């Protein structure tokens, strides 16, 4: 039997569990991007040097390499290319190329939501400052300015007045691949925003789940996720409403089978909002934590789906205790000396450590997921125990810089 060949777009550490699981299934793994020193290439069977945002170049490489499946797991810039290649080669993917283009462009997605009767902030997309300045009366201030095509909260700013709009637009454009940005009304949260990975089979949402996403308000970019907690404290009535709306969205988009990273929230106006839906696994090792916490494997099923193999059954997940994805970070720049974790706390509550920085490495101020020092997976019996630990983190965690 011919060995299956899976192409993974990107080369970041987030791909390591995908490579490991694929190897367990006997799959030949090809990693692809234009940075040969990225860590994932050390663990794959073959490296392909190609820009993952150049869909035609990725297609030619995929045809030459005779792949059987393609993923852009936790790698946002490669999603559109992955969908394009899958469609052109007749390979399984979560959705069509056209739908991927809608989901991966915040302006197009906001338009789709509005046109199909979903709750959505008022929003418009632009590609230059002058166009946006001529349209300021459309919005209710404050507003959020963000690139249409970035992930991990890169380039996102809250703007209180017109005076600061040009600076926010420049930040967004600098973080945008397509050099386009979106302005939308600021929605005030009720409780916490959710960021979690869900799974569909033949268009049916079989694995819905929600988290509490917390931010470091003292960070330079206060919209960069710093903590994610499962299960969510969002009242069940709102979770049920969001699940129904997600299913309605998936039906309207005509999606197939696969993993999606979903950001959603409840606002003080009492409405639920689907903020983002991306046909890929989320960053910050979200699928990895959910797999560990629930006993179901999003990662394994996503590989099986991509290769057209029989998937494992998936059901709505249940969590054993309370799980936390703690993003290690610092709001100072320098050289990392040590990350010290209390040994008793480590044994009792830490289920996994994934450092991305080592002593002697340069450390940057926390502006996005790419400036993190790694992740800790924590488990507690109750949310109250976890909250206490987070409130007193100086007692069990010290990050020392030179």
ABEGO torsion letter per residue (X at the ends): XBBBBBBBBEABAAAAAAAAAAAAAGBBBBBBBABAABAAAAABABBBBBBAABAAAAAAAAAAAGBABBBBBGBAAAAAAAAAAAAAAGBBBABBAAAAAAAABAAAAAAAAAAAGBBBBBBBBBABAAAAAAAAAABBOBBBBBBAABBGGBGBBBBABAAAAAAAAAAAAAABAAGBBBBBBBBBBBEBBBBBBBBBBGGBBABBBBBBBBBBAABABAABBABBBOBBABBAAAAAAAAAAAAAAAAAAGBBBEBBBBBBBBBAAGBBBBABBBBBBBBGGAAAAAAAAAGBBAAAAAAAAAAGBBBBBBBBBBBBEBBBBBBBBBABBEBBABBBBBAAAAAAABABBBBABBBGBBBBBBABAAABAEBBBBBBABAAAAAAAAAAAAAABBBBBX
